[in-house]
Amino acid sequence: MADLDRTLKLLDDTRSRLLAEVAPMPDDDFARRPAQDAWSAGHVLDHLAVLEGRLVPHFRAMVAGTKPSTVSLFDRLRCLPPRVVLWRGIRIRNPKIVAPAEQPPTREELLARLAGSRADLKAFIAENRDRDLTRYRLVHKALGGIHLYAWFEMIACHEERHRQQIAEIREALAAKR
């Protein structure tokens, strides 16, 4: 089984870096797109909140047996390490189901949703500390059929990827001044 203390620390550290990245942004910049076809920091946080908010109930359903863990042999063999998502050289298109709203909620609403979804994730991890979560797999578009421990790490890596994106958004907006 995975080292869940290390996983929880990774999730906490990544979230702290993300929040530190958006904290100094003025509200106008937080909601501003650096380019017409780009996301604002608000869009990025909305995407993160939507994704984590959708995954945890899915994980719960899998463990409860109400949602089967059906992963093809191909996807089981096509398992890449979660840290692959940190490499930003390849853009991964989001499924529409985790796309941000065209007009994201306020910073306060987004921060509250992120806090709530992270609390739910950490509660799920705590509730299943003694369960072997390698038995439960879910297909990730880029990583293949990864088990839940890898999903936890992917969530942290995905958040770090988007923290880097927010840093680029801040730089782009500063350059326009």
DOROVEX-581628 format. One record per residue (C-alpha): residue in three letters; residue number from 1; x negated, y, z. Coordinates in pm, whole numbers. Example, Ala and Ser with C-alpha at 12.3 -4.5 7.8 and 13.67 -1.06 7.14 Angstrom:
2
+-----+-----+--------+--------+--------+
:  aa :   i :   east :  north :     up :
+-----+-----+--------+--------+--------+
: ALA :   1 :  -1230 :   -450 :    780 :
: SER :   2 :  -1367 :   -106 :    714 :
+-----+-----+--------+--------+--------+
END
This chain:
177
+-----+-----+--------+--------+--------+
:  aa :   i :   east :  north :     up :
+-----+-----+--------+--------+--------+
: MET :   1 :      0 :      0 :      0 :
: ALA :   2 :   -102 :    360 :    -54 :
: ASP :   3 :   -264 :    592 :    196 :
: LEU :   4 :     47 :    797 :    267 :
: ASP :   5 :   -133 :   1038 :    499 :
: ARG :   6 :   -364 :   1131 :    210 :
: THR :   7 :    -60 :   1162 :    -18 :
: LEU :   8 :    123 :   1389 :    226 :
: LYS :   9 :   -188 :   1606 :    264 :
: LEU :  10 :   -219 :   1629 :   -115 :
: LEU :  11 :    145 :   1736 :   -141 :
: ASP :  12 :    102 :   1994 :    139 :
: ASP :  13 :   -223 :   2135 :      1 :
: THR :  14 :    -87 :   2164 :   -349 :
: ARG :  15 :    229 :   2337 :   -228 :
: SER :  16 :     24 :   2581 :    -21 :
: ARG :  17 :   -187 :   2674 :   -326 :
: LEU :  18 :    127 :   2719 :   -536 :
: LEU :  19 :    290 :   2949 :   -280 :
: ALA :  20 :    -34 :   3147 :   -240 :
: GLU :  21 :    -41 :   3197 :   -618 :
: VAL :  22 :    308 :   3349 :   -635 :
: ALA :  23 :    305 :   3538 :   -302 :
: PRO :  24 :    125 :   3852 :   -427 :
: MET :  25 :    334 :   3884 :   -742 :
: PRO :  26 :    569 :   4182 :   -751 :
: ASP :  27 :    930 :   4079 :   -813 :
: ASP :  28 :    924 :   4235 :  -1160 :
: ASP :  29 :    619 :   4029 :  -1259 :
: PHE :  30 :    766 :   3716 :  -1099 :
: ALA :  31 :   1061 :   3736 :  -1337 :
: ARG :  32 :    869 :   3863 :  -1643 :
: ARG :  33 :    767 :   3638 :  -1930 :
: PRO :  34 :    412 :   3707 :  -2051 :
: ALA :  35 :    532 :   3635 :  -2407 :
: GLN :  36 :    872 :   3588 :  -2564 :
: ASP :  37 :    837 :   3210 :  -2589 :
: ALA :  38 :    663 :   3163 :  -2253 :
: TRP :  39 :    796 :   3097 :  -1905 :
: SER :  40 :    783 :   3347 :  -1622 :
: ALA :  41 :    659 :   3240 :  -1278 :
: GLY :  42 :   1029 :   3216 :  -1185 :
: HIS :  43 :   1087 :   2971 :  -1471 :
: VAL :  44 :    794 :   2761 :  -1353 :
: LEU :  45 :    924 :   2744 :   -995 :
: ASP :  46 :   1273 :   2665 :  -1120 :
: HIS :  47 :   1134 :   2377 :  -1327 :
: LEU :  48 :    942 :   2241 :  -1026 :
: ALA :  49 :   1250 :   2265 :   -803 :
: VAL :  50 :   1471 :   2095 :  -1062 :
: LEU :  51 :   1223 :   1812 :  -1118 :
: GLU :  52 :   1156 :   1733 :   -753 :
: GLY :  53 :   1525 :   1777 :   -668 :
: ARG :  54 :   1621 :   1518 :   -932 :
: LEU :  55 :   1344 :   1268 :   -856 :
: VAL :  56 :   1406 :   1215 :   -484 :
: PRO :  57 :   1770 :   1101 :   -521 :
: HIS :  58 :   1653 :    875 :   -804 :
: PHE :  59 :   1384 :    724 :   -579 :
: ARG :  60 :   1643 :    670 :   -304 :
: ALA :  61 :   1879 :    496 :   -543 :
: MET :  62 :   1602 :    268 :   -668 :
: VAL :  63 :   1503 :    162 :   -316 :
: ALA :  64 :   1867 :    117 :   -214 :
: GLY :  65 :   1917 :   -111 :   -514 :
: THR :  66 :   2188 :    104 :   -670 :
: LYS :  67 :   1962 :    207 :   -959 :
: PRO :  68 :   1751 :    -75 :  -1099 :
: SER :  69 :   1384 :    -25 :  -1171 :
: THR :  70 :   1379 :   -136 :  -1533 :
: VAL :  71 :   1048 :    -74 :  -1704 :
: SER :  72 :    947 :   -245 :  -2026 :
: LEU :  73 :    632 :   -452 :  -2045 :
: PHE :  74 :    489 :   -190 :  -2282 :
: ASP :  75 :    548 :     86 :  -2026 :
: ARG :  76 :    404 :   -129 :  -1746 :
: LEU :  77 :     86 :   -174 :  -1947 :
: ARG :  78 :     77 :    193 :  -2047 :
: CYS :  79 :      2 :    323 :  -1698 :
: LEU :  80 :   -222 :    625 :  -1686 :
: PRO :  81 :   -345 :    777 :  -1360 :
: PRO :  82 :   -132 :   1068 :  -1235 :
: ARG :  83 :   -429 :   1306 :  -1244 :
: VAL :  84 :   -403 :   1299 :  -1625 :
: VAL :  85 :   -129 :   1563 :  -1597 :
: LEU :  86 :   -387 :   1808 :  -1461 :
: TRP :  87 :   -549 :   1828 :  -1802 :
: ARG :  88 :   -375 :   2117 :  -1972 :
: GLY :  89 :   -528 :   2056 :  -2315 :
: ILE :  90 :   -213 :   1877 :  -2422 :
: ARG :  91 :    125 :   2037 :  -2377 :
: ILE :  92 :    387 :   1794 :  -2253 :
: ARG :  93 :    738 :   1886 :  -2363 :
: ASN :  94 :    989 :   1874 :  -2081 :
: PRO :  95 :   1307 :   1677 :  -2115 :
: LYS :  96 :   1600 :   1921 :  -2117 :
: ILE :  97 :   1720 :   1769 :  -1790 :
: VAL :  98 :   1429 :   1934 :  -1602 :
: ALA :  99 :   1416 :   2257 :  -1801 :
: PRO : 100 :   1448 :   2581 :  -1607 :
: ALA : 101 :   1752 :   2802 :  -1635 :
: GLU : 102 :   1731 :   3073 :  -1901 :
: GLN : 103 :   1764 :   3325 :  -1617 :
: PRO : 104 :   1608 :   3162 :  -1309 :
: PRO : 105 :   1738 :   3232 :   -959 :
: THR : 106 :   1570 :   3484 :   -732 :
: ARG : 107 :   1232 :   3416 :   -575 :
: GLU : 108 :   1398 :   3361 :   -236 :
: GLU : 109 :   1644 :   3108 :   -378 :
: LEU : 110 :   1366 :   2924 :   -560 :
: LEU : 111 :   1142 :   2912 :   -253 :
: ALA : 112 :   1432 :   2775 :    -49 :
: ARG : 113 :   1506 :   2507 :   -312 :
: LEU : 114 :   1138 :   2411 :   -325 :
: ALA : 115 :   1124 :   2385 :     55 :
: GLY : 116 :   1438 :   2171 :     56 :
: SER : 117 :   1323 :   1935 :   -218 :
: ARG : 118 :    982 :   1894 :    -56 :
: ALA : 119 :   1143 :   1822 :    282 :
: ASP : 120 :   1358 :   1557 :    110 :
: LEU : 121 :   1052 :   1402 :    -56 :
: LYS : 122 :    856 :   1391 :    269 :
: ALA : 123 :   1157 :   1241 :    449 :
: PHE : 124 :   1183 :    972 :    181 :
: ILE : 125 :    814 :    892 :    219 :
: ALA : 126 :    848 :    874 :    598 :
: GLU : 127 :   1158 :    652 :    577 :
: ASN : 128 :    976 :    410 :    347 :
: ARG : 129 :    634 :    412 :    510 :
: ASP : 130 :    653 :     38 :    582 :
: ARG : 131 :    799 :    -60 :    245 :
: ASP : 132 :    588 :   -165 :    -53 :
: LEU : 133 :    682 :    101 :   -309 :
: THR : 134 :    469 :    -54 :   -584 :
: ARG : 135 :    775 :   -272 :   -654 :
: TYR : 136 :    966 :     31 :   -779 :
: ARG : 137 :    867 :    180 :  -1113 :
: LEU : 138 :    997 :    464 :  -1319 :
: VAL : 139 :    883 :    563 :  -1666 :
: HIS : 140 :    705 :    896 :  -1701 :
: LYS : 141 :    695 :   1033 :  -2055 :
: ALA : 142 :    314 :   1067 :  -2059 :
: LEU : 143 :    197 :    826 :  -1788 :
: GLY : 144 :    407 :    518 :  -1858 :
: GLY : 145 :    582 :    296 :  -1603 :
: ILE : 146 :    427 :    412 :  -1278 :
: HIS : 147 :    516 :    298 :   -926 :
: LEU : 148 :    650 :    537 :   -665 :
: TYR : 149 :    313 :    597 :   -495 :
: ALA : 150 :    182 :    717 :   -830 :
: TRP : 151 :    493 :    933 :   -868 :
: PHE : 152 :    414 :   1105 :   -538 :
: GLU : 153 :     64 :   1185 :   -663 :
: MET : 154 :    204 :   1291 :  -1001 :
: ILE : 155 :    438 :   1538 :   -828 :
: ALA : 156 :    137 :   1700 :   -659 :
: CYS : 157 :    -71 :   1700 :   -978 :
: HIS : 158 :    223 :   1837 :  -1178 :
: GLU : 159 :    262 :   2117 :   -926 :
: GLU : 160 :   -110 :   2197 :   -952 :
: ARG : 161 :    -83 :   2205 :  -1331 :
: HIS : 162 :    193 :   2461 :  -1300 :
: ARG : 163 :      3 :   2659 :  -1034 :
: GLN : 164 :   -269 :   2699 :  -1297 :
: GLN : 165 :     -2 :   2811 :  -1543 :
: ILE : 166 :    120 :   3075 :  -1297 :
: ALA : 167 :   -239 :   3200 :  -1256 :
: GLU : 168 :   -253 :   3239 :  -1636 :
: ILE : 169 :     84 :   3419 :  -1633 :
: ARG : 170 :    -49 :   3662 :  -1372 :
: GLU : 171 :   -362 :   3727 :  -1579 :
: ALA : 172 :   -161 :   3783 :  -1896 :
: LEU : 173 :     75 :   4027 :  -1724 :
: ALA : 174 :   -217 :   4215 :  -1567 :
: ALA : 175 :   -386 :   4245 :  -1908 :
: LYS : 176 :    -71 :   4412 :  -2047 :
: ARG : 177 :    -85 :   4695 :  -1795 :
+-----+-----+--------+--------+--------+
END
